[in-house]
Amino acid sequence: MPTSQAWSYTITHIRSNVMTYVS
């Protein structure tokens, strides 16, 4: 898996968790 793809997936996952936590 390319690094850029890994970063994209990680950022999306973290943002999703943050949104859930903030809500």
CHARMM-style PDB file with segment names, atoms N, HN, CA, C and O in Angstrom:
ATOM      1  N   MET     1       0.852  -1.208   0.000  1.00  0.00      PROA
ATOM      2  CA  MET     1       0.000   0.000   0.000  1.00  0.00      PROA
ATOM      3  C   MET     1       0.884   1.253   0.000  1.00  0.00      PROA
ATOM      4  O   MET     1       1.756   1.401   0.856  1.00  0.00      PROA
ATOM      5  N   PRO     2       0.657   2.137  -0.948  1.00  0.00      PROA
ATOM      6  CA  PRO     2       1.442   3.374  -1.010  1.00  0.00      PROA
ATOM      7  C   PRO     2       1.269   4.196   0.263  1.00  0.00      PROA
ATOM      8  O   PRO     2       0.239   4.126   0.933  1.00  0.00      PROA
ATOM      9  N   THR     3       2.299   4.973   0.579  1.00  0.00      PROA
ATOM     10  HN  THR     3       3.136   5.030   0.035  1.00  0.00      PROA
ATOM     11  CA  THR     3       2.251   5.791   1.797  1.00  0.00      PROA
ATOM     12  C   THR     3       1.116   6.805   1.735  1.00  0.00      PROA
ATOM     13  O   THR     3       0.409   7.019   2.720  1.00  0.00      PROA
ATOM     14  N   SER     4       0.948   7.424   0.576  1.00  0.00      PROA
ATOM     15  HN  SER     4       1.523   7.250  -0.224  1.00  0.00      PROA
ATOM     16  CA  SER     4      -0.098   8.438   0.433  1.00  0.00      PROA
ATOM     17  C   SER     4      -1.467   7.837   0.720  1.00  0.00      PROA
ATOM     18  O   SER     4      -2.312   8.471   1.352  1.00  0.00      PROA
ATOM     19  N   GLN     5      -1.681   6.616   0.254  1.00  0.00      PROA
ATOM     20  HN  GLN     5      -0.994   6.100  -0.260  1.00  0.00      PROA
ATOM     21  CA  GLN     5      -2.970   5.959   0.488  1.00  0.00      PROA
ATOM     22  C   GLN     5      -3.137   5.662   1.971  1.00  0.00      PROA
ATOM     23  O   GLN     5      -4.226   5.822   2.524  1.00  0.00      PROA
ATOM     24  N   ALA     6      -2.068   5.235   2.605  1.00  0.00      PROA
ATOM     25  HN  ALA     6      -1.184   5.105   2.156  1.00  0.00      PROA
ATOM     26  CA  ALA     6      -2.118   4.923   4.034  1.00  0.00      PROA
ATOM     27  C   ALA     6      -2.465   6.182   4.812  1.00  0.00      PROA
ATOM     28  O   ALA     6      -3.278   6.137   5.736  1.00  0.00      PROA
ATOM     29  N   TRP     7      -1.853   7.306   4.446  1.00  0.00      PROA
ATOM     30  HN  TRP     7      -1.193   7.342   3.696  1.00  0.00      PROA
ATOM     31  CA  TRP     7      -2.133   8.575   5.120  1.00  0.00      PROA
ATOM     32  C   TRP     7      -3.582   8.968   4.921  1.00  0.00      PROA
ATOM     33  O   TRP     7      -4.260   9.376   5.864  1.00  0.00      PROA
ATOM     34  N   SER     8      -4.049   8.844   3.696  1.00  0.00      PROA
ATOM     35  HN  SER     8      -3.498   8.513   2.930  1.00  0.00      PROA
ATOM     36  CA  SER     8      -5.437   9.215   3.394  1.00  0.00      PROA
ATOM     37  C   SER     8      -6.401   8.393   4.235  1.00  0.00      PROA
ATOM     38  O   SER     8      -7.358   8.926   4.797  1.00  0.00      PROA
ATOM     39  N   TYR     9      -6.145   7.096   4.318  1.00  0.00      PROA
ATOM     40  HN  TYR     9      -5.368   6.663   3.861  1.00  0.00      PROA
ATOM     41  CA  TYR     9      -7.008   6.204   5.100  1.00  0.00      PROA
ATOM     42  C   TYR     9      -6.951   6.558   6.579  1.00  0.00      PROA
ATOM     43  O   TYR     9      -7.978   6.607   7.256  1.00  0.00      PROA
ATOM     44  N   THR    10      -5.736   6.805   7.076  1.00  0.00      PROA
ATOM     45  HN  THR    10      -4.902   6.765   6.526  1.00  0.00      PROA
ATOM     46  CA  THR    10      -5.561   7.134   8.497  1.00  0.00      PROA
ATOM     47  C   THR    10      -6.261   8.436   8.847  1.00  0.00      PROA
ATOM     48  O   THR    10      -6.977   8.513   9.846  1.00  0.00      PROA
ATOM     49  N   ILE    11      -6.053   9.464   8.023  1.00  0.00      PROA
ATOM     50  HN  ILE    11      -5.471   9.401   7.212  1.00  0.00      PROA
ATOM     51  CA  ILE    11      -6.672  10.760   8.280  1.00  0.00      PROA
ATOM     52  C   ILE    11      -8.193  10.627   8.277  1.00  0.00      PROA
ATOM     53  O   ILE    11      -8.872  11.178   9.143  1.00  0.00      PROA
ATOM     54  N   THR    12      -8.717   9.903   7.312  1.00  0.00      PROA
ATOM     55  HN  THR    12      -8.166   9.455   6.608  1.00  0.00      PROA
ATOM     56  CA  THR    12     -10.173   9.723   7.224  1.00  0.00      PROA
ATOM     57  C   THR    12     -10.679   9.015   8.476  1.00  0.00      PROA
ATOM     58  O   THR    12     -11.708   9.389   9.038  1.00  0.00      PROA
ATOM     59  N   HSD    13      -9.953   7.996   8.903  1.00  0.00      PROA
ATOM     60  HN  HSD    13      -9.117   7.691   8.446  1.00  0.00      PROA
ATOM     61  CA  HSD    13     -10.366   7.223  10.078  1.00  0.00      PROA
ATOM     62  C   HSD    13     -10.339   8.106  11.330  1.00  0.00      PROA
ATOM     63  O   HSD    13     -11.276   8.086  12.129  1.00  0.00      PROA
ATOM     64  N   ILE    14      -9.272   8.874  11.494  1.00  0.00      PROA
ATOM     65  HN  ILE    14      -8.511   8.891  10.845  1.00  0.00      PROA
ATOM     66  CA  ILE    14      -9.145   9.749  12.666  1.00  0.00      PROA
ATOM     67  C   ILE    14     -10.249  10.805  12.655  1.00  0.00      PROA
ATOM     68  O   ILE    14     -10.880  11.061  13.680  1.00  0.00      PROA
ATOM     69  N   ARG    15     -10.476  11.412  11.497  1.00  0.00      PROA
ATOM     70  HN  ARG    15      -9.963  11.204  10.664  1.00  0.00      PROA
ATOM     71  CA  ARG    15     -11.514  12.433  11.403  1.00  0.00      PROA
ATOM     72  C   ARG    15     -12.870  11.846  11.773  1.00  0.00      PROA
ATOM     73  O   ARG    15     -13.680  12.498  12.432  1.00  0.00      PROA
ATOM     74  N   SER    16     -13.108  10.621  11.346  1.00  0.00      PROA
ATOM     75  HN  SER    16     -12.450  10.091  10.811  1.00  0.00      PROA
ATOM     76  CA  SER    16     -14.371   9.957  11.655  1.00  0.00      PROA
ATOM     77  C   SER    16     -14.503   9.776  13.167  1.00  0.00      PROA
ATOM     78  O   SER    16     -15.563  10.030  13.739  1.00  0.00      PROA
ATOM     79  N   ASN    17     -13.419   9.336  13.809  1.00  0.00      PROA
ATOM     80  HN  ASN    17     -12.558   9.129  13.344  1.00  0.00      PROA
ATOM     81  CA  ASN    17     -13.437   9.138  15.261  1.00  0.00      PROA
ATOM     82  C   ASN    17     -13.624  10.468  15.979  1.00  0.00      PROA
ATOM     83  O   ASN    17     -14.367  10.544  16.958  1.00  0.00      PROA
ATOM     84  N   VAL    18     -12.963  11.509  15.507  1.00  0.00      PROA
ATOM     85  HN  VAL    18     -12.359  11.447  14.712  1.00  0.00      PROA
ATOM     86  CA  VAL    18     -13.072  12.820  16.128  1.00  0.00      PROA
ATOM     87  C   VAL    18     -14.511  13.318  16.033  1.00  0.00      PROA
ATOM     88  O   VAL    18     -15.053  13.840  17.007  1.00  0.00      PROA
ATOM     89  N   MET    19     -15.123  13.160  14.878  1.00  0.00      PROA
ATOM     90  HN  MET    19     -14.683  12.735  14.087  1.00  0.00      PROA
ATOM     91  CA  MET    19     -16.500  13.613  14.689  1.00  0.00      PROA
ATOM     92  C   MET    19     -17.422  12.895  15.670  1.00  0.00      PROA
ATOM     93  O   MET    19     -18.314  13.505  16.259  1.00  0.00      PROA
ATOM     94  N   THR    20     -17.198  11.597  15.836  1.00  0.00      PROA
ATOM     95  HN  THR    20     -16.474  11.101  15.358  1.00  0.00      PROA
ATOM     96  CA  THR    20     -18.032  10.818  16.753  1.00  0.00      PROA
ATOM     97  C   THR    20     -17.804  11.292  18.186  1.00  0.00      PROA
ATOM     98  O   THR    20     -18.748  11.407  18.968  1.00  0.00      PROA
ATOM     99  N   TYR    21     -16.550  11.564  18.521  1.00  0.00      PROA
ATOM    100  HN  TYR    21     -15.783  11.470  17.886  1.00  0.00      PROA
ATOM    101  CA  TYR    21     -16.211  11.986  19.880  1.00  0.00      PROA
ATOM    102  C   TYR    21     -16.795  13.373  20.171  1.00  0.00      PROA
ATOM    103  O   TYR    21     -17.344  13.609  21.247  1.00  0.00      PROA
ATOM    104  N   VAL    22     -16.672  14.279  19.211  1.00  0.00      PROA
ATOM    105  HN  VAL    22     -16.226  14.088  18.336  1.00  0.00      PROA
ATOM    106  CA  VAL    22     -17.172  15.641  19.388  1.00  0.00      PROA
ATOM    107  C   VAL    22     -18.690  15.625  19.513  1.00  0.00      PROA
ATOM    108  O   VAL    22     -19.264  16.367  20.310  1.00  0.00      PROA
ATOM    109  N   SER    23     -19.326  14.785  18.731  1.00  0.00      PROA
ATOM    110  HN  SER    23     -18.860  14.182  18.084  1.00  0.00      PROA
ATOM    111  CA  SER    23     -20.791  14.709  18.781  1.00  0.00      PROA
ATOM    112  C   SER    23     -21.215  14.202  20.149  1.00  0.00      PROA
ATOM    113  OT1 SER    23     -22.409  14.060  20.412  1.00  0.00      PROA
TER     114      SER     23
END
